[in-house]
């Protein structure tokens, strides 16, 4: 809590300092100084995603929206460097006027730039080549929603459409994503298949043995019911996991599959695998308690605690990946839409 408080305090102080510096530059009343100082500042801010600085500068001097940086207008620079918040800010502030200046060097329009492969630094913020490919597809499709329809089939200097540029730039990422997905699915499927085998055999070798008619001796025992239910859950979850990972191995691994289909399958597979591991641990604990409780009544607590170790270990290793899969697949578009809604208020402040 103290660290969060210090971070918020630094951010608040930085905001006040930024406002003071911008006001000082504007008080000079020299357009050349404003363009040199603030223009350079917002060009760097657009590259690194510092939308607060851009917002403050444009509120004081709206004309800076046309400041070129690296041969691109700021809006196009935000697209090139995958800065979502800066992109939303510019889009809402300018009411689409920024697309009037999309004829940049190389004749790439905004969608061509979105189709270019992101820098290694931007890609490194996402785990795994498959999720990196997904993020690139999401960004391309998000920009595609707001460009003029003619831009989607426009040709650049190399006579390529934005989609052709995207395909050419991301061929190696598709191959790496396919390999990452197959390796993950193969290793996870081996574990799930082992659980299927164990869970299937466990129900036919009931702890305590069976009567002459085949009925388990502990059939009326609540602990035995826990054993049976958890074993069935482990079996069904592991079979689901095996089938899901098998469908991934036989997938065509096209570009569009990395957007929803493949991440959704690996998410289902990992969740099912986690459920099956947890259930098989419960099955083992219930069986051990049934067998040993008459001689060692205290065995339930230590066995239960020890059984939590592999489940916890699996969660520690795989849960971050699962969270990133869910957030990347289902939350990014919602985040962009929310950001667009929030930044819409600025169109009432700036009349560009």
N, C-alpha and C positions, 0 to 999 in steps of 0.2 A: 504493500500500500504506500509505503514511503517512497519507493522508486517511481511508482505511478504518479504520485503527487509532484515529485521533482520534475518528471518529464512534462507533465501538464504545465507546471510553472515556467519551465524553460520555453515551452511553445508559446505561452501567453506573453512572456517577455519579448520573445523574438517577433511576435506579431506587432507589438507596440513599437519595437525598434524599426521594423519595416515601414510602418505607417509614418514614423518620424522622418526616416530617410527619404521616402518618396515625397513627402511634403516639402522637405528641404530642397530637393532637386527641382520640383515644380515651382518653388518660390523664386528661382533664378529667372524665370520667364524668358528662357532662351531655348528655342526649339531644337537647336543643334545639340545643346547639352542634354536635353531630355532624351533625344533619340540615341545619343551616344551612351549615356549612363543607363537609363531605364530600358532602352532597346536591347542592349547587351545583356542586361540582367534577365529580362523575360525570355530571351533566346535560350539562355542556359537553363532557366526554370522550366521551359517547355520540354527540353531534352530530359531533364531529371524528374519531372512530375511535380514541381513545387507550385501547385495551383494557387496557393494563398498569395504568393508574391505576384503572380500574373494578375490575379483579381484586383489587388490593390493598385497596381500600376495602371490597369485599364480603366479602373474607376476614376483615376485622376487624369488620365490622358488616353482617351479611347482610340485615337489614331494609331497607337502602337500595335494594334491588332494586325497591321500590315508590315510589321517589322520582319525582314527576312533573316533567316538563320540557317547556315549551311546550304544556301541556295534554295531554301524552302520557306514558304510562309509558315507562321507559327502553328496554324491548324494542321498543316501537312506534316510539320515536324512532330507534332503530338501523335499523329497516325503512324509515322515511321518508327517512333521510339516506343510505341505501345503504352502511352500514358493516358489511361482511361479518364481520370478526373480532369486533366487538362483538355482532353477531347470534348468531354461533356460541357465544360465551361465555355470553350470557344463556340461550340455549336449553338448553345442557347443564347450567348451574348450577341452573336452576329446574325441570327435568324437566317442561316444558310448563305449569307453574302460571301463568306470566305471561299466558296466554291468558284467564285468569279476569277480567282487567281490561281487556278490549278494547273495552268500550263507552265510547268517548271522545266529545268534542264532535263534533257532526256525525254521530254514530252510524256512523262508518267503522270497520270491523274491520281486522285486520292485513292482509288481502288487498286491501282498498280502498286502504290506504296504499301498498302495493306497486304498485298500479295507477296511482297518481298519478305524474305526470311528475317526474323528478328535477330538482334545482336546476341552473341553468346551470353552476355550479362543478363539480358532480359529472359532468355530461355532458362538460365540456371536457377531462376526463382521458382521453377516448377519441377517437381520430382518425376523423373522418368521421361523417356522419349515419347511415349504414347500420350501422356498428359501435356507435354510440350506441343505435340501436334494438335491435340484438342484445343489448346489455348490459341494457337495460330488460326485454326478454323473458326473459332468463335469470334476472334477479332475481325477476320475477313468478312464474315457474314454480318457482323454488327455494322461495319462501315458500309457494306453493300446495301443495307436497309435505307440509308440516308443520302446516297449519292443519286445524281440524276440517272434515269434509266439508260441514257445513251452511253454513260461511262462504263457500263458493264461489258459492252462489246467494243469499246474503243481500243485502237491499236497504238502502241507506243513506237519508239524509234526502231525497235527490233521486230516490229510487226507482230506483236503478241498482245492478246487480250489479257485483262487482269487474271482470269482463271488460268490461262496458259502460264502466266508468270508465276502464279501460286504453285502450280503443279511442278514446274521446272525447279523452283527454288526449294521445294520441300521433298524432293524425291529421296534424299538421304535420310531425312527425318522419318519418312514413312517406313523405310527399311529398318531403321533403329527401333521405331515404335512397334513394328511387327515382331522383331526379335525379343524385345522387352516383354511384350504381352505373352508370347509363346513360352518364354522361360518361366515367367510367373505362373502361367496356367499349368505348365507341366509339373513343376515342383509342388504346387498346391494340390494338384490332382492325385499325386502319389500319396500324400498324407490322407486325403479324403478317401481314397480307395482302401487304404489300410483300416481306417475307421469303419468303413462299410463291412469289411471282412470280420472284424472283431465284434461289432454290434450284432451282426447276423448270427454269429455262432453263440454269443452270450445268452440269448433268450432260450436256446435249446439245451443249455447246460446250467439250469437254474441253481443258485446257491442252496445248499442243504439237501439237494437231490429231489427225486420224485417218488410218489407212491406207486403201487403196482398198476394203478389205472392211468398213470402218467401225470397225475395232478401234483404240482409242487407242494412240498410240505409247508412252505411259508406263504401259501396262496392268500390266506386271510390276514396276513401281517401287512401293516401300513408301509413298513420299510420295503417289503417286497414289491408293493405297488409302485413305490418310488423307483425301484430298480427297473421294473418293466416299462414304465412310462418314459423314463430318461433314456433307456436303451432304444426304445422305438423312435424317440425324438432324435437321438444320435444317428440312427440308421437313415431316417428320412432326410435329415439335414445333410448328411454326407453324400447320399445319392444325388440330391439336388446340386450339391457343390460339384460332384464329378461330372454330371451332365452339363452344367454351366461351363465349366472349364473345357470340356470336350467340344462344345459348340464354338468356343473361342479358337481352339486349335484348327478347326475346320472352316473358320471364317475366311472370306476373301481378302480382308484387310485393305479395302479401298479407302480413299481419303475420307469420304463421308462417314465411314464406319467409326472413325476415331472421335466423331462429334458426340454421339449418344450411345450407339449400339454396343461398342466394345467396352467403354467405361461402365455402362450399366451392367453388362454381364460380369465383369470382374468384381464389381461391387456386390452383386448377388452371390457370387461364388465365395468371396471372402467372408461375408456375413454368415452364409450357410456353414462354412468351415469352422468359424468361431463357435457357432451354436453347437455343432457336432462335437467339437473338442470339449466344450463345457459340459455337454450332456453325457459324454462317455466318462468323464471324471466323476460325475454324480453317480453314474451306474456302478463304477468301481467302488466308490465309497459305500454305497448301499449294500453291495454284495459282501464287502468285507465286514460291515457291521452285522449283517445277518449271520455270517459264519462265526464270528469271534465274540459276539456280545455276551454270550453266556459265561465264557471264561475270562474275557477282558472287557468289562463294561465300559471302561474309560476310553476304549479305542476310537470311538466315533469322533471326538473332538480333534485329536492330533491328525487322524487320517483326513478329515475334512480340511484342516489347515494346510496340510502338505499337498492335497489335491488342488488347492488354489494356486500353487506355485506355477505349474505349466500354463494354466489358463491366463494368469497375470503376465507371465513371460510372453505369451503369444500376443496379448493385447498391447504390451509395451512395444513389440516389434512391428505389428501390423496395423494397429489402430491409427497412427499418424497417416499412413498411406490411405486407409479407408476414409478418413476425414477429408483428406485432400481430394480424393476421387469424388466424394459427394459434393463438396463445396465447388469444385471445378465444373462438375457436370450440371448441377442444379441451381447454383447460387450466382454464378458470374453474370448471366443475363439479367437476373433479378437485380443484382447490384448496379448494373449499368442503367437499367430502367429507373431505379430509385435515384441514382445520381442525376439522371436527366430531369426527373421531377423536381429535385431539390434545386438544381441550378437554373430552372426555368424562371425563378424569381428575378434573376439578374436581367432578363429581357425588359423588365419594367424600369430598371435603373438606367441601363445604357440604351440609347436610341441611335444605333449605328446604321 
